[in-house]
Amino acid sequence: MTARTAALPTAPAPGPDASDAEVTAFLWSLISEDFLDGAGWNADRRVLDPPIGHPTLGGRRCPVPGCISPVKGLKLCSTCYTRLRQSSLAYEEFVQIPRTAPHLHLPVGDCRVSGCERPWIDSGGRPVCRSHWWQLQKRGGTLEEFLADPTVKGLPSLGDCAVLACNRRAVSAGDTRLCHAHEKRWVALRGEPGFDREAWLRTAPSCGFAAEVSFRGLPELVVAQLLFGLQHRCHKGARTDIGNFRALIDRTIRPSGARCLEAVPDPALNGNALILLNRTRAYAIQACKTPEGEYGKDIWDLTAFGHRGTLDFTVIPQPWLRESAKRWSRDYLSKVRSKSTSSHARQHVNGLAKVAETLRARPDGGLNLPALSRADIENFLNRMSFLEANGRMTTNTRRSFVRMARNVLKQARALGLTRPGGPMAGLPDDFTITRHDVPKAPEPPEEGQDLPAEVMRQLCAHLDLFEDMTCRELRLTVELLMDTGRRPEEICRLELNCLTRDGQGKPVLTYDNRKEQRQRRQLPIHEPTAKLILDQQERVRARFPDEPASKLVLLPTQNLNLHGDRAIDSNHLSGMHRDWVEALPEFRLDDGTVFDKEKIFPYAYRHSYAQRHADAGVPIDALAGLMDHESLETTRTYYRVKEVRLREAVDRVTQMQFDRHGARIWGAVTTVLDAERTRRAIGSVHVPFGICSEPSNVAAGGGACPLRFRCVGCDHFSTDVSYLPELSAYLDGLLRQREKLRSMTEADDWARAEATPSDEEITRVRRLVRRVTEDVDALTDDERAEIRQAAAIVRRTRLGFLGMPRIRQPLPDLRPERPA
């Protein structure tokens, strides 16, 4: 067993009514021997003495010669740092001067007299106990002569110090029987009025040397809780100031006399001690929690179920409904394992709480189950409508409450809670929320959540500022979100070895789709993105050289990450990203309008990724694969063009429509009538370079063209400005094909003649392209921009494959400074 993993329990988990001894035994079974050995635990002395250099408990030794104190967060120990500030010396000069000032805690050893069991204190070169020192002073002579005198005999031990927390030996006999440090303290206190010596002996702090922490005099349960909480912090990689830990014990826990950490009052003045106490106490308490023990409570600690946070059932006053909510929650928490599971469970319980509020208005308070009916459900629905109408909740909140309550009531029946003996036994069948009772979701806004290209360019230009505000890992996270379109949680949790190569040597990103629980998904990426990952892999290996690569993550967090296996938290990323965006100047679009910063958040990069590929002509089935969607409907929501916006775009593009000869048609029409639009929709079909209205081809959905897609030679063909890229690419292809066929000498003349594009077709296509281009160039700059935007919207809706190769548009270059 390594120090990174906690010990497996050898005692059964204590129940809610377990004794202190049972809880103590269980906690000790969870404490690793490796941790105790590494932390310097001495079971006989009941002292924790972490060695200097311990990864989370030990500091560095002070560089001043002769100083034996550990360094905390400074370059020097606290005493030497104070001396440095009071001096006029530079740091380099100060650390060359040996320390002569006395230490706060002096080392204690055995008396140098042979056979003597009493301690000495090294304060000025006196390595003998107090009694022998007095004898030396009385006799005179040197220390060496005194130690060599055969008449000098060793003395028996005076026993341990009478202070309960102290593990030192006493230097004085009689009623005092105290060590040197506590004797000095007792002398200073005994003259004060009201001094209680017995209480002082019980609560006086220990006099540990350097990093020693004494657990003597504490209840066994408190010792086990403290050590387990400290072990948990160490396993998480949290650094613990051992001085603060000792102060917490000596100044808060020991004076309280509490039998367990739950009974220890919070320290009022020391914020660090309060944080340390709360976290240590929470770890120890959570270790003993079980699902069975939590179920009987009305407020659950979800750590017992493997989740975060709490779940409060006190918001449901009816016992039968509260018990049903608990049954549903227990079932839900056991099935769903995601980061948002606890929040979803709380939302469902809150939705059911709204039903409970409505039932409380009944004369029986909702306690008589057989008396409930559909009327109570209608009262609940009407109450939700009333609250929305009066501005006390939004439409989405109302819909969420109704939907969540419906889920719980429906699943409760499926779990058999309405059977005899169940908490919902006797509940009428009509007490249910149907699918039609759930309010419809409001129409999404006209604009999508994707970010305009000019906004993306401005964000990329300020990535250096984001790195200055945060760290290199967070900047790389944002870059990978932009380049890959993955969800923030997926990027944050990337493994170190997430980059592979396909059969052609192209880079592939391997990630886990945590939302849909699909593991080891693969996404093709570009070389610049792969270069970012390779550089980061080198940095991680340099930061954690001794850790196995299989345990490391690509984006390790800077905090509580001793072994490199804790990734950046997506919530922390979101918060830092918001601070960065707010610190940037205004985002102005090409038309001069200011873009709302509230629309810039990490998940928007996923929408922008989808939109870029959709604008480039990627078919929806291919884009669904890139987005790792199982349903095409889900993919459509990322770049769906609304009907109003589409109509405006079609109206504008239609103004620049051409027949096969290049003549403008519909030029005088400003708005297409609905009837005419419908007629054209059912009387025409899209072809690679425009629209075909030939009846047999329309009836066959575009797959029965007798001319085999030589559209420019047919009067049924028309096109518009949105097809200009396809026409230009088709013309280039015809020219390349003609030149290639002319140079082929191995083919027969008739074969070349059949395959060579006719000069008439090339002339027609070239004239059509020229005519469309000239009309566009004749527009003003503003009109050209509007036409270009409208054409992009129309092109975005043409996602069907027409039986011919598609013309892909290049993705917009958001990072011109990076090579392709």
MILUM-759725 format. One line per 5 residues: for each residue x, y, z of C-alpha. Coordinates in steps of 0.05 Angstrom, whole numbers, plus 5000, padded with zeros to 4 digits. Example, Ala and Ser with C-alpha at 12.3 -4.5 7.8 and 13.67 -1.06 7.14 Angstrom:
BEGIN
5246/4910/5156 | 5273/4979/5143
//
This chain:
BEGIN
5000/5000/5000 | 5027/5068/4981 | 5021/5134/5016 | 4975/5158/4961 | 4920/5109/4978
4882/5103/5042 | 4878/5037/5078 | 4820/4992/5068 | 4774/4988/5129 | 4783/4927/5172
4725/4944/5218 | 4652/4950/5198 | 4626/5020/5184 | 4594/5047/5247 | 4520/5059/5247
4484/5122/5270 | 4482/5096/5342 | 4553/5070/5345 | 4594/5081/5407 | 4657/5124/5409
4699/5061/5414 | 4668/5033/5350 | 4678/5098/5312 | 4750/5101/5337 | 4765/5030/5315
4735/5044/5246 | 4776/5107/5236 | 4841/5073/5257 | 4826/5019/5206 | 4826/5073/5153
4893/5104/5173 | 4951/5077/5133 | 5014/5053/5167 | 5054/5084/5110 | 5024/5152/5126
5039/5145/5201 | 5111/5124/5188 | 5122/5179/5137 | 5092/5232/5183 | 5135/5212/5242
5081/5183/5287 | 5106/5154/5353 | 5051/5113/5383 | 5087/5105/5450 | 5100/5178/5461
5036/5197/5423 | 5074/5250/5385 | 5073/5268/5311 | 5140/5294/5287 | 5140/5303/5211
5210/5303/5182 | 5236/5364/5146 | 5223/5352/5072 | 5157/5316/5081 | 5115/5333/5018
5056/5363/5055 | 5074/5369/5129 | 5148/5384/5132 | 5181/5449/5114 | 5253/5464/5093
5308/5475/5143 | 5326/5548/5153 | 5390/5565/5113 | 5420/5607/5170 | 5480/5569/5201
5463/5542/5269 | 5388/5550/5261 | 5348/5486/5270 | 5279/5515/5258 | 5239/5495/5196
5219/5545/5142 | 5145/5555/5130 | 5125/5598/5071 | 5186/5644/5073 | 5259/5635/5054
5276/5637/5128 | 5243/5613/5192 | 5198/5663/5226 | 5250/5683/5278 | 5306/5693/5228
5260/5730/5181 | 5243/5779/5236 | 5317/5788/5251 | 5331/5800/5177 | 5278/5855/5173
5307/5889/5235 | 5377/5887/5207 | 5405/5927/5149 | 5437/5867/5116 | 5421/5838/5049
5393/5767/5047 | 5457/5738/5018 | 5498/5769/5074 | 5449/5750/5129 | 5449/5676/5114
5525/5673/5122 | 5522/5695/5195 | 5512/5639/5246 | 5451/5646/5291 | 5466/5662/5364
5396/5680/5387 | 5363/5627/5430 | 5310/5582/5398 | 5239/5583/5420 | 5242/5509/5439
5308/5482/5462 | 5328/5410/5447 | 5326/5363/5507 | 5374/5305/5518 | 5400/5258/5571
5447/5281/5625 | 5519/5267/5607 | 5534/5236/5674 | 5538/5161/5667 | 5475/5126/5691
5435/5191/5702 | 5362/5187/5679 | 5346/5260/5685 | 5344/5308/5625 | 5389/5366/5608
5372/5429/5569 | 5423/5455/5520 | 5421/5528/5541 | 5491/5553/5540 | 5532/5490/5539
5505/5454/5600 | 5495/5381/5579 | 5480/5357/5650 | 5416/5356/5691 | 5401/5411/5741
5424/5372/5802 | 5491/5355/5771 | 5500/5426/5746 | 5493/5451/5818 | 5544/5399/5840
5591/5423/5785 | 5584/5495/5806 | 5597/5476/5880 | 5658/5434/5864 | 5689/5478/5812
5733/5454/5755 | 5717/5438/5684 | 5659/5396/5658 | 5707/5343/5633 | 5738/5335/5702
5668/5331/5733 | 5645/5277/5685 | 5709/5237/5697 | 5702/5239/5773 | 5681/5168/5797
5646/5197/5857 | 5594/5231/5814 | 5535/5183/5810 | 5475/5182/5764 | 5408/5201/5791
5340/5167/5781 | 5287/5197/5737 | 5237/5246/5767 | 5182/5219/5722 | 5143/5253/5667
5121/5325/5669 | 5055/5332/5706 | 5024/5372/5648 | 4978/5323/5613 | 4999/5344/5543
5073/5344/5556 | 5117/5284/5539 | 5181/5311/5570 | 5213/5288/5634 | 5208/5329/5697
5267/5369/5721 | 5239/5384/5790 | 5213/5338/5844 | 5158/5346/5895 | 5090/5376/5880
5114/5413/5820 | 5144/5355/5779 | 5147/5396/5716 | 5194/5400/5656 | 5238/5460/5648
5190/5498/5601 | 5127/5485/5641 | 5163/5501/5706 | 5180/5570/5680 | 5108/5580/5658
5081/5556/5725 | 5126/5604/5763 | 5097/5661/5722 | 5025/5640/5732 | 5022/5615/5805
5018/5685/5834 | 4958/5706/5792 | 4891/5709/5829 | 4844/5652/5815 | 4899/5608/5785
4875/5535/5784 | 4935/5490/5781 | 4896/5426/5767 | 4858/5457/5709 | 4923/5485/5682
4957/5417/5684 | 4899/5388/5644 | 4895/5443/5591 | 4965/5472/5586 | 4995/5465/5516
5052/5419/5502 | 5124/5444/5494 | 5142/5406/5431 | 5206/5421/5395 | 5206/5444/5322
5150/5406/5286 | 5130/5361/5344 | 5055/5356/5357 | 5033/5323/5422 | 4967/5283/5424
4977/5264/5497 | 4916/5275/5541 | 4866/5277/5483 | 4808/5227/5479 | 4822/5167/5433
4766/5187/5386 | 4795/5257/5378 | 4864/5228/5363 | 4835/5182/5310 | 4794/5238/5278
4853/5285/5276 | 4901/5234/5246 | 4850/5211/5194 | 4833/5282/5174 | 4907/5298/5168
4918/5236/5126 | 4861/5256/5080 | 4891/5325/5070 | 4959/5294/5054 | 4929/5246/5003
4895/5305/4969 | 4961/5341/4966 | 4940/5397/5013 | 4998/5427/5051 | 4986/5434/5125
5025/5483/5168 | 5044/5438/5226 | 5049/5499/5270 | 4977/5516/5257 | 4958/5444/5269
4993/5444/5336 | 4961/5511/5355 | 4893/5482/5337 | 4903/5425/5386 | 4935/5464/5442
4892/5527/5439 | 4824/5502/5416 | 4815/5427/5422 | 4852/5413/5487 | 4820/5470/5528
4750/5450/5505 | 4755/5381/5536 | 4710/5355/5480 | 4704/5279/5470 | 4701/5287/5394
4714/5340/5341 | 4640/5352/5331 | 4636/5381/5401 | 4696/5427/5393 | 4674/5500/5389
4699/5541/5330 | 4759/5584/5346 | 4737/5657/5345 | 4801/5693/5327 | 4844/5647/5285
4817/5640/5214 | 4869/5588/5193 | 4853/5546/5254 | 4779/5549/5238 | 4790/5526/5167
4835/5470/5189 | 4786/5448/5243 | 4726/5449/5196 | 4760/5409/5141 | 4792/5359/5187
4726/5350/5224 | 4688/5343/5158 | 4735/5289/5132 | 4729/5248/5196 | 4653/5255/5199
4643/5237/5126 | 4687/5175/5132 | 4637/5146/5181 | 4575/5162/5140 | 4537/5107/5104
4476/5109/5058 | 4437/5070/5110 | 4453/5120/5164 | 4437/5180/5121 | 4371/5152/5096
4339/5161/5164 | 4356/5235/5165 | 4318/5293/5133 | 4382/5326/5109 | 4429/5279/5071
4503/5287/5065 | 4512/5263/4993 | 4584/5242/5005 | 4554/5178/5034 | 4525/5165/4965
4587/5183/4926 | 4565/5254/4908 | 4578/5324/4931 | 4535/5370/4974 | 4472/5358/5013
4400/5342/4999 | 4346/5374/5042 | 4279/5340/5050 | 4253/5386/5104 | 4221/5428/5049
4168/5373/5042 | 4122/5373/5103 | 4078/5314/5085 | 4111/5250/5112 | 4086/5206/5055
4111/5254/5002 | 4178/5263/5038 | 4188/5188/5043 | 4171/5182/4969 | 4222/5235/4953
4274/5197/4993 | 4259/5132/4957 | 4264/5167/4889 | 4329/5202/4909 | 4361/5138/4933
4344/5105/4867 | 4367/5164/4825 | 4433/5174/4862 | 4451/5100/4852 | 4441/5103/4777
4467/5170/4753 | 4541/5185/4762 | 4560/5254/4738 | 4583/5320/4765 | 4513/5349/4762
4477/5290/4795 | 4470/5323/4863 | 4444/5389/4833 | 4393/5351/4790 | 4369/5312/4852
4360/5378/4889 | 4320/5407/4831 | 4273/5347/4832 | 4263/5352/4907 | 4249/5426/4900
4199/5413/4845 | 4163/5363/4890 | 4166/5415/4946 | 4123/5461/4903 | 4070/5406/4899
4075/5400/4975 | 4062/5475/4983 | 3998/5468/4943 | 3975/5408/4984 | 3985/5446/5049
3928/5492/5028 | 3879/5434/5033 | 3838/5427/5098 | 3875/5362/5113 | 3943/5392/5095
3953/5339/5041 | 3958/5282/5092 | 3896/5243/5069 | 3920/5207/5007 | 3854/5176/4984
3823/5246/4984 | 3873/5273/4933 | 3852/5280/4861 | 3866/5311/4794 | 3839/5376/4822
3900/5382/4867 | 3946/5375/4807 | 3907/5429/4771 | 3913/5474/4832 | 3988/5463/4830
3992/5479/4756 | 3949/5541/4764 | 3992/5564/4822 | 4055/5558/4779 | 4021/5598/4724
4001/5651/4775 | 4072/5657/4802 | 4099/5665/4731 | 4046/5716/4712 | 4064/5758/4773
4138/5757/4758 | 4156/5712/4817 | 4187/5659/4773 | 4209/5655/4701 | 4179/5612/4647
4238/5565/4649 | 4233/5559/4725 | 4159/5543/4721 | 4172/5491/4668 | 4229/5461/4708
4187/5454/4772 | 4129/5420/4735 | 4175/5374/4696 | 4215/5354/4757 | 4153/5340/4798
4125/5298/4741 | 4189/5257/4738 | 4187/5241/4812 | 4113/5222/4814 | 4119/5180/4751
4181/5143/4775 | 4151/5133/4844 | 4095/5093/4814 | 4145/5053/4773 | 4183/5038/4838
4119/5008/4867 | 4110/5061/4921 | 4034/5060/4911 | 4029/4986/4930 | 4000/4967/4997
4051/4984/5051 | 4085/5035/5008 | 4089/5109/5027 | 4041/5127/4970 | 3992/5070/4982
3921/5093/4968 | 3941/5150/4923 | 3889/5157/4867 | 3911/5144/4796 | 3889/5212/4772
3938/5246/4820 | 3991/5251/4766 | 4022/5302/4721 | 4016/5285/4648 | 4063/5302/4591
4015/5354/4566 | 4015/5389/4634 | 4088/5407/4626 | 4093/5477/4594 | 4125/5479/4527
4196/5504/4524 | 4201/5576/4499 | 4228/5586/4430 | 4303/5596/4431 | 4327/5665/4413
4340/5684/4341 | 4415/5687/4349 | 4453/5625/4367 | 4505/5616/4421 | 4563/5615/4373
4611/5673/4374 | 4623/5715/4312 | 4690/5706/4278 | 4712/5777/4295 | 4698/5764/4369
4738/5699/4366 | 4797/5736/4335 | 4795/5789/4390 | 4793/5735/4443 | 4852/5699/4412
4891/5764/4410 | 4885/5772/4485 | 4903/5701/4507 | 4969/5726/4536 | 4929/5769/4585
4890/5708/4606 | 4955/5671/4621 | 4981/5731/4661 | 4917/5732/4702 | 4916/5656/4714
4967/5605/4692 | 4992/5569/4631 | 4945/5509/4641 | 4882/5553/4640 | 4904/5589/4577
4916/5522/4543 | 4848/5498/4565 | 4815/5557/4529 | 4857/5545/4467 | 4836/5472/4465
4763/5491/4475 | 4768/5537/4415 | 4804/5487/4371 | 4766/5424/4388 | 4696/5444/4407
4694/5395/4465 | 4655/5409/4529 | 4695/5444/4584 | 4692/5383/4630 | 4720/5339/4574
4779/5384/4561 | 4795/5395/4635 | 4796/5320/4648 | 4842/5300/4589 | 4893/5247/4605
4966/5261/4594 | 4970/5210/4537 | 4910/5238/4501 | 4945/5249/4434 | 4951/5193/4384
4961/5185/4309 | 4917/5152/4258 | 4939/5107/4202 | 4960/5166/4159 | 5000/5197/4216
4949/5252/4229 | 4938/5275/4301 | 4877/5249/4338 | 4852/5273/4406 | 4827/5218/4453
4777/5241/4505 | 4718/5216/4547 | 4648/5240/4533 | 4628/5245/4606 | 4559/5273/4593
4537/5212/4553 | 4584/5163/4588 | 4620/5145/4524 | 4694/5131/4535 | 4755/5136/4491
4724/5180/4437 | 4770/5203/4381 | 4771/5271/4346 | 4816/5290/4288 | 4854/5354/4302
4903/5399/4266 | 4978/5399/4276 | 4981/5467/4312 | 4932/5439/4364 | 4974/5376/4370
5036/5419/4381 | 5002/5453/4440 | 4988/5385/4471 | 5058/5360/4459 | 5089/5421/4493
5042/5413/4552 | 5060/5340/4559 | 5133/5359/4566 | 5116/5410/4620 | 5075/5360/4659
5130/5307/4656 | 5180/5359/4680 | 5135/5379/4738 | 5120/5307/4760 | 5181/5267/4738
5170/5210/4787 | 5097/5196/4773 | 5073/5144/4722 | 5045/5175/4659 | 4982/5134/4664
4963/5171/4729 | 4977/5242/4704 | 4928/5290/4672 | 4944/5338/4616 | 4920/5400/4653
4938/5392/4726 | 4913/5442/4776 | 4963/5485/4815 | 4930/5471/4882 | 4926/5407/4924
4959/5367/4869 | 5019/5331/4899 | 5018/5275/4847 | 4992/5308/4785 | 4928/5269/4782
4879/5326/4798 | 4855/5364/4737 | 4832/5436/4731 | 4761/5445/4755 | 4712/5468/4701
4676/5514/4750 | 4742/5548/4768 | 4756/5556/4693 | 4688/5588/4682 | 4699/5638/4738
4769/5658/4714 | 4744/5662/4642 | 4689/5710/4663 | 4740/5755/4699 | 4784/5754/4637
4727/5773/4589 | 4704/5829/4635 | 4775/5857/4636 | 4779/5861/4560 | 4758/5922/4520
4692/5924/4483 | 4681/5872/4428 | 4660/5909/4364 | 4634/5872/4304 | 4649/5890/4232
4585/5931/4228 | 4606/5973/4288 | 4558/5943/4339 | 4582/5923/4408 | 4578/5849/4424
4550/5831/4492 | 4603/5801/4537 | 4551/5760/4574 | 4547/5716/4512 | 4621/5697/4518
4630/5635/4562 | 4669/5570/4554 | 4611/5529/4527 | 4601/5580/4471 | 4666/5555/4440
4631/5489/4426 | 4575/5524/4390 | 4626/5566/4351 | 4663/5502/4331 | 4599/5472/4304
4580/5536/4268 | 4648/5543/4234 | 4643/5474/4205 | 4570/5483/4185 | 4588/5547/4149
4644/5509/4113 | 4593/5460/4085 | 4606/5400/4129 | 4546/5353/4122 | 4503/5346/4184
4519/5272/4192 | 4593/5286/4191 | 4584/5344/4239 | 4544/5300/4286 | 4605/5253/4287
4651/5311/4303 | 4606/5335/4359 | 4596/5262/4383 | 4520/5268/4379 | 4476/5207/4371
4418/5248/4345 | 4420/5295/4286 | 4367/5337/4320 | 4417/5353/4375 | 4468/5375/4323
4418/5420/4289 | 4407/5460/4352 | 4479/5483/4349 | 4472/5521/4284 | 4397/5522/4270
4375/5581/4228 | 4307/5608/4251 | 4250/5615/4201 | 4246/5690/4207 | 4321/5698/4196
4320/5649/4139 | 4263/5684/4104 | 4299/5750/4108 | 4361/5718/4079 | 4322/5683/4023
4287/5748/4005 | 4353/5784/4000 | 4388/5730/3960 | 4329/5722/3914 | 4339/5794/3891
4402/5769/3857 | 4376/5708/3821 | 4398/5689/3751 | 4377/5642/3696 | 4425/5597/3658
4443/5654/3611 | 4462/5700/3668 | 4401/5744/3661 | 4371/5772/3726 | 4303/5745/3745
4258/5769/3800 | 4300/5831/3803 | 4241/5877/3818 | 4213/5834/3874 | 4231/5858/3943
4194/5806/3985 | 4173/5736/3964 | 4100/5722/3977 | 4085/5663/4022 | 4045/5628/3968
4099/5638/3916 | 4152/5614/3965 | 4112/5551/3980 | 4100/5538/3906 | 4174/5543/3891
4191/5499/3950 | 4147/5442/3926 | 4159/5455/3851 | 4235/5457/3852 | 4294/5418/3879
4364/5438/3898 | 4419/5418/3850 | 4494/5429/3859 | 4495/5499/3829 | 4424/5525/3839
4351/5504/3833 | 4319/5457/3783 | 4245/5459/3765 | 4244/5402/3714 | 4182/5361/3735
4211/5291/3730 | 4274/5312/3767 | 4233/5347/3822 | 4189/5285/3830 | 4252/5242/3839
4281/5289/3891 | 4337/5312/3845 | 4360/5243/3826 | 4330/5236/3756 | 4364/5291/3715
4365/5269/3642 | 4423/5317/3628 | 4464/5287/3684 | 4473/5353/3721 | 4494/5395/3661
4449/5447/3691 | 4474/5508/3652 | 4446/5477/3588 | 4375/5472/3615 | 4320/5525/3618
4293/5494/3682 | 4357/5516/3718 | 4366/5580/3758 | 4417/5602/3809 | 4431/5659/3857
4490/5692/3890 | 4494/5640/3946 | 4517/5588/3895 | 4575/5630/3870 | 4629/5589/3907
4602/5525/3878 | 4599/5554/3807 | 4670/5581/3812 | 4696/5514/3838 | 4659/5477/3783
4689/5522/3730 | 4759/5510/3757 | 4745/5435/3756 | 4722/5437/3684 | 4784/5474/3662
4831/5427/3699 | 4795/5367/3671 | 4800/5393/3599 | 4875/5407/3605 | 4888/5340/3636
4850/5302/3582 | 4887/5340/3527 | 4954/5317/3555 | 4933/5243/3558 | 4964/5204/3500
4946/5135/3525 | 4871/5144/3514 | 4833/5137/3448 | 4807/5199/3414 | 4734/5180/3423
4744/5168/3497 | 4778/5236/3506 | 4723/5270/3466 | 4669/5238/3508 | 4702/5258/3574
4726/5327/3554 | 4680/5384/3578 | 4650/5421/3519 | 4673/5491/3504 | 4600/5513/3505
4591/5488/3576 | 4655/5523/3599 | 4633/5587/3564 | 4564/5585/3595 | 4591/5573/3665
4645/5626/3658 | 4593/5676/3633 | 4547/5659/3690 | 4602/5668/3742 | 4624/5734/3711
4553/5760/3709 | 4540/5743/3783 | 4607/5772/3803 | 4595/5837/3765 | 4528/5847/3797
4557/5836/3866 | 4614/5884/3852 | 4565/5937/3829 | 4534/5940/3899 | 4557/5986/3954
4601/5960/4010 | 4542/5956/4058 | 4498/5920/4007 | 4555/5872/3991 | 4563/5856/4065
4488/5844/4072 | 4487/5798/4011 | 4548/5761/4036 | 4516/5749/4104 | 4449/5729/4074
4484/5680/4027 | 4520/5649/4086 | 4454/5638/4122 | 4422/5606/4061 | 4483/5562/4049
4479/5539/4121 | 4411/5506/4108 | 4434/5467/4048 | 4457/5405/4085 | 4432/5349/4039
4479/5310/3995 | 4459/5318/3922 | 4495/5259/3891 | 4555/5300/3870 | 4617/5321/3908
4605/5378/3957 | 4646/5442/3954 | 4676/5454/4023 | 4690/5524/4044 | 4753/5537/4085
4745/5547/4159 | 4756/5620/4181 | 4827/5633/4204 | 4818/5655/4276 | 4892/5648/4292
4932/5678/4234 | 4995/5677/4275 | 4996/5601/4278 | 5020/5560/4219 | 4971/5510/4189
//
